[in-house]
Amino acid sequence: MVKTVNQGISVAQLTKMDLTQLPPICLVLGQEPVLLTQAQQYFEQLLPADEAQMNFGRYDLTETNLAAALDDAASVPFFGDWRLVILTQPTFLTATPTKNKIDQPVDLLSAYLQQPQPSTKLVIWADYEKLDERKKITKLLKKTALVVDVAKLTGPAVSRTLTATAKQANIAIAPDAQELLLHRVRDDYSQAFQQLQQLQLYAGPGQTITKQMVADLVEQIIDDNIFDLVAATLNHQLQTALQIYQKLLLNGAEPIALLALILTQVRLLLQTKIMQQSGFQQGSIAQQLKVHPYRVKLALQQNRHFELAQLMQMYQELVDLDYQIKTGRAEKEQALALLITKFASH
């Protein structure tokens, strides 16, 4: 008879469990690198070192037949209480075609799932975005396994998880510093986690990570450079604007790509200014425009210094320049520099 587990847990919950609390079948599902690493470290240290040599098995199912792996899982432990078997690359659970030459006998896995070896912890390592829910083996696995959720974090979950991570590690980070950090890593939790470790070392024990530390240590993304370029141009800081432009070119940026990004930034300034004048708040603007809240926050701050007519004129001239470059009527690098000079000199 199939024993239904039918529940999912986070890696944080998983790491609080010992061998006796784990069910016979675990499914690690998702693609968040840091969470995958944490789950891997947890499973690898479960067995005592003197027992692991005889009772730990890892099988890559693109190279090993499932039957051999399940034979190991069905065996009783040697000189210990538990056996741990990890199956990686279970491509037969996905809908994506693979070059796997091994025709895996999934019926054997189905039989094992329905009657697992009580002294074995079988871990199926599925570092995929999702499984093929139409397959019977997938349905059975999700019904019988404890699902460890390591899915890629998105939206507000990134900020919540990073906050919880910092708190758990006794890392103090100012709210505006975390906001900038997530912006700089484009809301990628794994990158934010790695940067957080470096920032903690830089700040020192018991110190708070500040926004300035993030600004100094975490590499600026091109969006920030474009933001600074537009700000310097509209604020009539000609030398600063041209320095940013030249630096971007030296770093390999194409003028046409830069023009597109500048257009996007000026359009955002226009949209946020118009929406703010219509009574929209920051959160509503970000939601309506589907733009990162931090970018909207910066745009609203910047908009205070510019008139709507000024933004509209710059946007229209950028559109005209884009057309001229694409039709061969203007030399891209020089033409964009002249337009920056024109607006910064007004």
Sequence and secondary structure as in RCSB ss.txt:
>XXXX:A:sequence
MVKTVNQGISVAQLTKMDLTQLPPICLVLGQEPVLLTQAQQYFEQLLPADEAQMNFGRYDLTETNLAAALDDAAS
VPFFGDWRLVILTQPTFLTATPTKNKIDQPVDLLSAYLQQPQPSTKLVIWADYEKLDERKKITKLLKKTALVVDV
AKLTGPAVSRTLTATAKQANIAIAPDAQELLLHRVRDDYSQAFQQLQQLQLYAGPGQTITKQMVADLVEQIIDDN
IFDLVAATLNHQLQTALQIYQKLLLNGAEPIALLALILTQVRLLLQTKIMQQSGFQQGSIAQQLKVHPYRVKLAL
QQNRHFELAQLMQMYQELVDLDYQIKTGRAEKEQALALLITKFASH
>XXXX:A:secstr
      EEE HHHHTT  TTTS SEEEEE   HHHHHHHHHHHHTSS HHHHHHHEEEEETTTS HHHHHHHHHS
  SSSS EEEEEE  GGGSSS         HHHHHHHHHS  TTEEEEEEE SS   TTSHHHHHHHHHSEEEE 
    THHHHHHHHHHHHHTT EE HHHHHHHHHHTTT HHHHHHHHHHHHHHH TT EE HHHHHHHS   HHHH
HHHHHHHHHTT HHHHHHHHHHHHHTT  HHHHHHHHHHHHHHHHHHHHHHHTT  HHHHHHHHT  HHHHHHHH
HHHTTS HHHHHHHHHHHHHHHHHHHTTSS HHHHHHHHHHHHHH 
